[in-house]
Structures are given as structure tokens and as C-alpha cells.
């Protein structure tokens, strides 16, 4: 099955690994990559991610908007807002309010229409608290904020690591990003796919983003697709406003 459809799949700059943000943007725009299954990707929307090297601030964000006026920008997860990279998830709100205020300034400079963030660790908060945190961060940023769920691990460290918690996320009314590579790990580890839930989730207006890449079901490896994935038909059922971002690693990575 090929997904060269009327639904574009956009480049997540996390696909370029530990590459400086500016260089990753240039490669995405001037040498837009393709995937063996999904075909040519789109750079009309670009997502700045934690993998990118270099501190992001409002001045740099304004320069990007000026240099590439036709692109829609948005931030994902714990992008580097300080001199050193730190993990800041929704689990860390409100203790990390200063960090989220920096994020708000950069996001506003980008004119970003949405923000998505990882839920975080189970030993730091609860599912109910993350859902409340997402609403509070959304109010502070003034744009939709989506929770990205996780996947099971041997020690169960991540929140939203089982089907029941994804159901709780869906029923909460909180917005979210669905990472289908995370859900592949969940499907492999649990031995089942909750097709009804997934179809409801991708079709919902609360689905802000859908993230795609490949892995072997044991860990989140951000690999390119090598063949039709079981979740591929879900892309055709996605809500019209849900943005699909491609996270598969590119061979032009910076080391």
C-alpha cells in the first residue's frame, strides 16, 4: 500500500537527529526528503524538536519566520530553550513555569498554531494531573496543546503506556498527538490493536498531530518505513485538521 494521497505528510525536523536547527531547516526546504512507503514529504509545515542542536529563542524564531514566510511552524516537546538541553514534559508543570514561559515566547514568535508535548514519567505525576496540566499550559500559551502518549517499557516508566490510558486520554476531551510508532510498540507488547479506539482517536477534532516512523516493536527508533505498516490505513481516516509529521531518520544526519 502507498500513501501518496491528498493528505500531505510533513517533515519533523527531529528526523535529522542532532543537527543544528538552521541546517535541518535548510535541508528540509531545499532537499525535501521522501520515504520508501509514503513517497515525497512536504516542508509546508515544519516541527522544531528536541533532537535539534542549539538554543531556540524568540529572535531566532522571528528570523525563521522572516526567512521562510510560506512555512507553518510549531514546537514539539522539550525543545532546547536554554544553553543546555533539558527534559521538560507536561509532568513537570507547574514547577517548570519559567521554561514554559520561554516556550510561550518562542511559540508566539513562530506564530505557531499548536504545541504538543510528551506526557512524562509515571513517578513524577499521574494521568489525571497530566490532563489538568495540558489544559493549564494551553491556557497560558493561548493555542491548542496536545498530549503525546508513550508506550510500555519493562519498568513501566511512562504515562500513557497502555490502551486503557489512551482511552482515558480520548474520553477526557484534552487534545493530543498520536505517535503511531509508539502505538506500534504498544500493539506488539500487548499483543492486540484497539482498532475501534484508534479510529475514533484519529478522526477526532482533538487529534492535533499524527507522528509516523518505524520500529521493531521493542523501542522507539524513528526509522524510515520499510513496508506497509498496520497503521497506514488510519491516515486516510484522520481528521482534516490533524497534521501528519514524519519522524523517520534521514541519512544526511549531522554528527
C-alpha positions as CSV (number, residue, x, y, z in Angstrom):
1,X,0.0,0.0,0.0
2,X,1.2,3.5,-0.8
3,X,0.1,6.6,0.9
4,X,0.8,9.2,-1.8
5,X,-2.6,10.7,-1.2
6,X,-4.2,14.1,-0.9
7,X,-3.1,14.1,2.7
8,X,0.5,15.5,2.8
9,X,3.0,14.1,5.3
10,X,5.2,16.9,6.7
11,X,8.8,16.8,7.9
12,X,9.5,16.7,11.6
13,X,13.0,18.2,12.0
14,X,13.6,15.5,14.6
15,X,14.2,13.3,11.6
16,X,17.6,14.9,11.1
17,X,18.9,13.9,14.5
18,X,21.4,16.1,16.3
19,X,21.7,18.6,13.6
20,X,21.7,22.4,14.1
21,X,18.2,23.8,13.7
22,X,19.1,26.1,10.8
23,X,20.8,23.4,8.9
24,X,18.0,21.0,9.3
25,X,15.5,23.6,8.1
26,X,17.6,24.3,5.0
27,X,17.8,20.6,4.2
28,X,14.1,20.1,4.7
29,X,13.2,23.0,2.5
30,X,15.8,22.7,-0.3
31,X,16.2,18.9,-0.4
32,X,12.8,17.7,0.9
33,X,13.2,14.0,1.7
34,X,11.0,11.1,0.8
35,X,10.0,7.8,2.4
36,X,10.1,4.4,0.7
37,X,6.4,3.9,1.5
38,X,4.9,7.4,1.9
39,X,6.7,9.0,-1.0
40,X,7.8,12.6,-1.2
41,X,7.3,14.5,2.0
42,X,6.2,18.2,2.5
43,X,8.0,21.1,4.0
44,X,5.0,23.3,4.1
45,X,4.8,22.7,7.8
46,X,7.9,22.1,9.9
47,X,8.2,21.0,13.5
48,X,11.2,22.0,15.7
49,X,12.1,19.2,18.0
50,X,14.3,18.3,21.0
51,X,16.8,16.5,18.7
52,X,17.9,19.7,17.1
53,X,21.1,21.3,18.3
54,X,21.2,24.9,19.5
55,X,19.3,27.2,21.8
56,X,15.9,28.4,20.4
57,X,14.8,31.9,21.4
58,X,12.3,34.4,20.1
59,X,14.9,36.3,18.0
60,X,15.8,33.0,16.2
61,X,12.2,32.1,15.7
62,X,11.4,35.5,14.2
63,X,14.4,35.1,11.8
64,X,12.9,31.7,10.7
65,X,9.5,33.3,10.0
66,X,11.1,36.1,8.0
67,X,13.4,33.8,6.0
68,X,10.7,31.2,5.2
69,X,7.4,33.1,5.2
70,X,5.4,30.3,3.5
71,X,6.0,27.7,6.2
72,X,3.8,27.0,9.2
73,X,6.0,26.4,12.3
74,X,5.4,24.6,15.5
75,X,7.3,23.3,18.5
76,X,7.3,19.8,19.9
77,X,8.1,18.6,23.3
78,X,11.3,19.7,25.2
79,X,13.0,21.8,22.5
80,X,16.2,23.4,23.7
81,X,15.3,26.8,25.1
82,X,18.4,27.2,27.3
83,X,22.2,26.8,26.9
84,X,21.9,23.1,27.6
85,X,19.2,20.6,26.7
86,X,16.7,19.6,29.5
87,X,13.8,17.2,29.5
88,X,10.7,19.2,30.4
89,X,7.4,17.3,30.0
90,X,3.8,18.1,30.9
91,X,4.6,16.1,34.1
92,X,6.9,19.0,35.1
93,X,4.2,21.7,35.1
94,X,3.9,24.0,37.1
95,X,7.3,23.5,38.7
96,X,8.9,24.5,35.4
97,X,6.7,27.5,34.7
98,X,9.8,29.6,33.7
99,X,10.6,27.1,31.0
100,X,7.1,27.1,29.7
101,X,7.1,30.9,29.6
102,X,10.2,30.8,27.4
103,X,8.4,28.3,25.2
104,X,5.4,30.7,25.0
105,X,7.6,33.5,23.7
106,X,9.3,31.3,21.1
107,X,6.0,29.8,20.0
108,X,4.4,33.2,19.7
109,X,7.4,34.5,17.6
110,X,6.9,31.4,15.3
111,X,3.1,32.2,15.0
112,X,2.7,28.6,15.8
113,X,-1.0,27.3,15.8
114,X,-0.4,24.5,18.3
115,X,2.1,22.8,20.6
116,X,2.5,19.2,21.5
117,X,4.4,17.7,24.5
118,X,5.2,14.3,26.0
119,X,3.2,13.3,29.0
120,X,6.2,12.3,31.0
121,X,7.2,9.8,33.7
122,X,4.9,7.8,36.0
123,X,7.0,8.5,39.0
124,X,6.6,12.3,38.6
125,X,2.8,12.7,38.3
126,X,-0.4,10.9,37.4
127,X,-2.6,10.6,34.3
128,X,-5.2,12.9,35.8
129,X,-2.6,15.5,36.6
130,X,-1.1,15.5,33.1
131,X,-4.5,16.1,31.7
132,X,-5.0,19.0,34.0
133,X,-1.5,20.3,33.2
134,X,-2.3,20.2,29.5
135,X,-5.3,22.4,30.0
136,X,-3.4,24.8,32.1
137,X,-0.5,25.1,29.7
138,X,-3.0,25.5,26.8
139,X,-4.5,28.5,28.7
140,X,-1.1,30.0,29.2
141,X,0.1,29.6,25.6
142,X,-3.2,30.7,24.1
143,X,-3.1,27.9,21.5
144,X,-4.2,24.3,21.4
145,X,-1.8,22.0,23.4
146,X,-1.8,18.2,22.8
147,X,-0.6,15.4,25.0
148,X,1.6,12.8,23.2
149,X,1.3,9.4,24.8
150,X,4.0,6.9,25.3
151,X,4.4,3.1,25.2
152,X,5.1,0.2,27.5
153,X,8.6,-0.5,28.9
154,X,9.8,-3.3,31.2
155,X,9.8,-1.0,34.2
156,X,6.6,0.9,33.1
157,X,8.2,4.3,33.5
158,X,6.0,6.2,31.0
159,X,2.5,7.6,31.5
160,X,0.0,6.6,28.7
161,X,1.7,3.3,28.2
162,X,-1.4,1.1,27.9
163,X,-4.6,1.0,25.9
164,X,-6.7,1.9,29.0
165,X,-4.8,5.1,29.5
166,X,-5.1,6.1,25.8
167,X,-8.9,5.5,26.2
168,X,-8.8,7.9,29.3
169,X,-6.9,10.5,27.2
170,X,-9.5,10.2,24.4
171,X,-12.5,10.4,26.8
172,X,-11.0,13.4,28.7
173,X,-11.6,15.9,25.9
174,X,-8.0,17.0,26.1
175,X,-6.2,17.5,22.8
176,X,-3.5,15.1,21.8
177,X,-0.8,14.0,19.3
178,X,-0.9,10.3,18.3
179,X,2.5,8.8,17.6
180,X,1.8,5.7,15.6
181,X,5.3,4.3,16.2
182,X,4.6,4.5,19.9
183,X,1.3,2.7,19.3
184,X,3.2,0.0,17.3
185,X,5.3,-0.7,20.4
186,X,2.1,-0.9,22.5
187,X,0.4,-3.2,19.9
188,X,3.5,-5.6,19.9
189,X,3.9,-5.6,23.6
190,X,0.2,-6.0,24.4
191,X,-0.5,-8.5,21.6
192,X,-3.5,-6.6,20.3
193,X,-4.6,-3.5,18.5
194,X,-7.6,-1.5,19.7
195,X,-8.9,-0.6,16.3
196,X,-12.1,1.0,17.4
197,X,-10.3,3.3,19.8
198,X,-7.7,4.3,17.2
199,X,-10.2,5.1,14.6
200,X,-12.1,7.3,17.0
201,X,-8.9,9.0,18.1
202,X,-7.5,9.8,14.6
203,X,-10.9,11.1,13.4
204,X,-11.5,13.3,16.4
205,X,-11.0,17.1,16.2
206,X,-8.9,16.8,19.3
207,X,-6.2,15.0,17.3
208,X,-3.8,17.8,16.6
209,X,-1.0,15.7,15.1
210,X,-0.1,12.2,13.9
211,X,3.5,11.2,14.1
212,X,4.8,8.4,11.9
213,X,8.1,6.4,11.7
214,X,9.1,2.7,12.1
215,X,10.5,0.4,14.8
216,X,10.6,-3.3,15.6
217,X,8.1,-3.1,18.4
218,X,10.8,-3.0,21.2
219,X,11.9,0.6,21.2
220,X,11.1,4.0,19.6
221,X,13.8,4.0,16.9
222,X,12.5,6.6,14.5
223,X,13.4,4.5,11.4
224,X,12.1,5.0,7.9
225,X,9.3,2.7,6.8
226,X,10.4,-0.5,5.1
227,X,7.0,-1.7,4.0
228,X,3.3,-1.1,4.7
229,X,2.7,-0.6,8.4
230,X,-0.5,-2.0,10.0
231,X,-1.5,1.6,11.0
232,X,-1.2,3.0,7.4
233,X,-5.0,2.9,6.7
234,X,-5.6,5.1,9.7
235,X,-4.0,8.1,7.9
236,X,-6.9,8.1,5.4
237,X,-9.3,8.3,8.4
238,X,-7.6,11.2,10.1
239,X,-9.4,14.4,10.9
240,X,-8.9,17.0,8.2
241,X,-7.2,19.4,10.6
242,X,-4.8,16.7,12.0
243,X,-1.2,17.4,10.8
244,X,0.8,14.3,9.9
245,X,4.5,14.6,10.8
246,X,7.2,12.2,9.6
247,X,9.9,11.3,12.1
248,X,11.9,8.7,10.2
249,X,15.7,9.3,10.4
250,X,17.3,10.9,7.4
251,X,20.7,9.6,6.2
252,X,22.0,13.2,6.0
253,X,22.2,13.4,9.8
254,X,24.8,15.6,11.4
255,X,27.3,14.0,13.8
